[in-house]
Amino acid sequence: MAIVKEPKGVDFVVKSEPWTDKELKEFRRLMEKQKSKLGEEKRSKINENYKKGSKQPA
């Protein structure tokens, strides 16, 4: 495997900016929403399997 050289004017290293308080708050709200949605889906799937008579929920 060969080493790849950076072309002139191109930087392969990406430095991200720190998140603002507003962005961080929005991200946390989104993650909480996703977690609760997943929890609801999983609970409904367990209830469906229980009603079908399955001994082990998915």
C-alpha positions as CSV (number, residue, x, y, z in Angstrom):
1,M,0.0,0.0,0.0
2,A,1.4,3.4,-1.0
3,I,1.4,6.6,0.9
4,V,-1.0,9.2,-0.6
5,K,0.4,12.7,-0.8
6,E,-1.8,15.7,-0.4
7,P,-2.2,17.7,-3.6
8,K,-1.3,21.4,-3.3
9,G,-4.1,23.4,-1.8
10,V,-5.9,20.3,-0.4
11,D,-5.9,19.5,3.3
12,F,-7.0,16.0,4.2
13,V,-7.1,16.9,7.9
14,V,-10.5,18.2,9.0
15,K,-10.8,20.2,12.2
16,S,-14.4,20.6,13.3
17,E,-15.6,23.7,15.1
18,P,-17.0,23.2,18.7
19,W,-20.8,23.1,18.8
20,T,-22.6,26.2,20.1
21,D,-25.0,25.8,23.1
22,K,-27.9,26.1,20.7
23,E,-26.7,23.3,18.4
24,L,-25.9,21.1,21.4
25,K,-29.3,21.7,22.9
26,E,-31.0,20.9,19.5
27,F,-28.9,17.7,19.1
28,R,-29.8,16.5,22.6
29,R,-33.5,17.1,22.0
30,L,-33.3,15.1,18.7
31,M,-31.5,12.2,20.4
32,E,-34.1,12.1,23.2
33,K,-36.9,12.1,20.6
34,Q,-35.2,9.2,18.7
35,K,-34.7,7.2,21.9
36,S,-38.3,7.6,23.0
37,K,-39.6,6.7,19.5
38,L,-37.4,3.5,19.5
39,G,-38.7,2.7,23.0
40,E,-42.3,3.0,21.8
41,E,-41.7,0.8,18.8
42,K,-40.0,-1.8,20.8
43,R,-42.8,-1.8,23.4
44,S,-45.4,-2.2,20.8
45,K,-43.5,-5.1,19.2
46,I,-43.2,-6.9,22.5
47,N,-47.0,-6.4,23.1
48,E,-47.8,-7.8,19.6
49,N,-45.7,-10.9,20.2
50,Y,-47.2,-11.3,23.7
51,K,-50.7,-11.2,22.2
52,K,-49.8,-13.8,19.6
53,G,-48.8,-16.2,22.4
54,S,-45.0,-16.0,21.8
55,K,-43.1,-16.9,24.9
56,Q,-40.1,-14.8,24.1
57,P,-40.5,-11.1,23.0
58,A,-38.4,-9.9,20.1
